[in-house]
Amino acid sequence: MTNPLYLNPVDPGRQPSCPDAEWALRCQLAECYRLIDHMGWTETIFNHISARLPGPAHHYLVNPMGLNYSEVTPGNLIKCDLKGNRIEDAPYEGNPAGFALHAVIHEHRPDVHCVLHTHTTAVSAIAQKEAGFDHNNFYGAQLYGRVGYHRFEGITLFAEEKARMLASIGDKAVLVLRNHGIAIAEASVPKAFFLTWIVQRAAEIQLAGASMPGPDTHVHTAVRQKCADLAAMLVAEKDVAEMTFYALVRKMHAEQGTPFFQ
């Protein structure tokens, strides 16, 4: 029998015990879920975006299993430990396919506070190709030196794969999951979204270029490195990731006629 919770998604709202910093992160993460949906980058109820909470326990927030991204709210995000166990009572379970990937990054990469996983058509097509990203377009050049690759081992469910995924990403911000998709590991939710947008655009343009006759114009290694360095500087010094994220959040709410989470 169908669980009525999934016919009428529950938003428990803010609990009295929820600290201000956690609630602010919940609001930001929920906006990110809605924005990923608005951009058309979802995979029905699958995939995940997680945000690590402050503190030594490495607890993190992630979407409930069974809800569309458009149904995620600050209150119904699940708080998990590194084994995927719920920390607090909630009407929903998490998706076990997300725990291995997200948990190992949150546990071992203190610089990472948000992990964003997608497999859009463009991204999955690049992940299927042996060469991966070629860094020969404007967006691809910004990814130079920032991408790791992980061999496909099937659906990411098992703890035994954790160490291998961690080794594959190393200190990189982008992990291409071969024959699958990508995982973005960044210092904040806006930075993770912004880098996802760059990766998505790089993939789309690379695919479009590959469909056209004639040789590509290759970008020199020094220019690729310059592009990657300048992109990192703009994110670090000019807050372009946060500006882009909230500009698109505003645009989304304006187009949908919906209120901001707060």
Secondary structure as the mmCIF struct_conf table of DSSP 4:
data_model
#
loop_
_struct_conf.conf_type_id
_struct_conf.id
_struct_conf.beg_label_comp_id
_struct_conf.beg_label_asym_id
_struct_conf.beg_label_seq_id
_struct_conf.end_label_comp_id
_struct_conf.end_label_asym_id
_struct_conf.end_label_seq_id
HELX_RH_3T_P HELX_RH_3T_P1 PRO A 4 TYR A 6
TURN_TY1_P TURN_TY1_P1 LEU A 7 LEU A 7
BEND BEND1 ASN A 8 ASN A 8
TURN_TY1_P TURN_TY1_P2 PRO A 16 SER A 17
HELX_RH_AL_P HELX_RH_AL_P1 ASP A 20 HIS A 38
TURN_TY1_P TURN_TY1_P3 MET A 39 GLY A 40
STRN STRN1 GLU A 43 GLU A 43
TURN_TY1_P TURN_TY1_P4 THR A 44 ILE A 45
STRN STRN2 PHE A 46 PHE A 46
STRN STRN3 ILE A 49 ARG A 52
HELX_LH_PP_P HELX_LH_PP_P1 LEU A 53 LEU A 53
BEND BEND2 PRO A 54 GLY A 55
TURN_TY1_P TURN_TY1_P5 PRO A 56 ALA A 57
STRN STRN4 TYR A 60 VAL A 62
HELX_LH_PP_P HELX_LH_PP_P2 ASN A 63 PRO A 64
TURN_TY1_P TURN_TY1_P6 MET A 65 GLY A 66
HELX_RH_3T_P HELX_RH_3T_P2 TYR A 69 GLU A 71
TURN_TY1_P TURN_TY1_P7 PRO A 74 ASN A 76
HELX_LH_PP_P HELX_LH_PP_P3 LEU A 77 LEU A 77
STRN STRN5 ILE A 78 CYS A 80
TURN_TY1_P TURN_TY1_P8 LEU A 82 LYS A 83
BEND BEND3 GLY A 84 GLY A 84
STRN STRN6 ARG A 86 ARG A 86
BEND BEND4 ILE A 87 GLU A 88
BEND BEND5 PRO A 91 TYR A 92
HELX_RH_AL_P HELX_RH_AL_P2 PRO A 96 HIS A 108
TURN_TY1_P TURN_TY1_P9 PRO A 110 ASP A 111
STRN STRN7 CYS A 114 THR A 118
HELX_RH_AL_P HELX_RH_AL_P3 THR A 121 GLN A 128
BEND BEND6 LYS A 129 LYS A 129
TURN_TY1_P TURN_TY1_P10 GLU A 130 ALA A 131
BEND BEND7 ASN A 137 ASN A 137
HELX_RH_AL_P HELX_RH_AL_P4 PHE A 138 ALA A 141
TURN_TY1_P TURN_TY1_P11 GLN A 142 GLY A 145
STRN STRN8 VAL A 147 HIS A 150
BEND BEND8 GLY A 154 THR A 156
HELX_RH_3T_P HELX_RH_3T_P3 ALA A 159 GLU A 161
HELX_RH_AL_P HELX_RH_AL_P5 LYS A 162 ILE A 169
TURN_TY1_P TURN_TY1_P12 GLY A 170 ASP A 171
BEND BEND9 ALA A 173 ALA A 173
STRN STRN9 VAL A 174 LEU A 177
TURN_TY1_P TURN_TY1_P13 ARG A 178 HIS A 180
STRN STRN10 GLY A 181 GLU A 186
BEND BEND10 ALA A 187 SER A 188
HELX_RH_AL_P HELX_RH_AL_P6 VAL A 189 ALA A 210
TURN_TY1_P TURN_TY1_P14 SER A 211 SER A 211
BEND BEND11 MET A 212 GLY A 214
HELX_LH_PP_P HELX_LH_PP_P4 HIS A 218 HIS A 220
HELX_RH_AL_P HELX_RH_AL_P7 THR A 221 LYS A 238
HELX_RH_AL_P HELX_RH_AL_P8 VAL A 240 GLN A 256
TURN_TY1_P TURN_TY1_P15 GLY A 257 GLY A 257
HELX_LH_PP_P HELX_LH_PP_P5 PRO A 259 PHE A 261
#
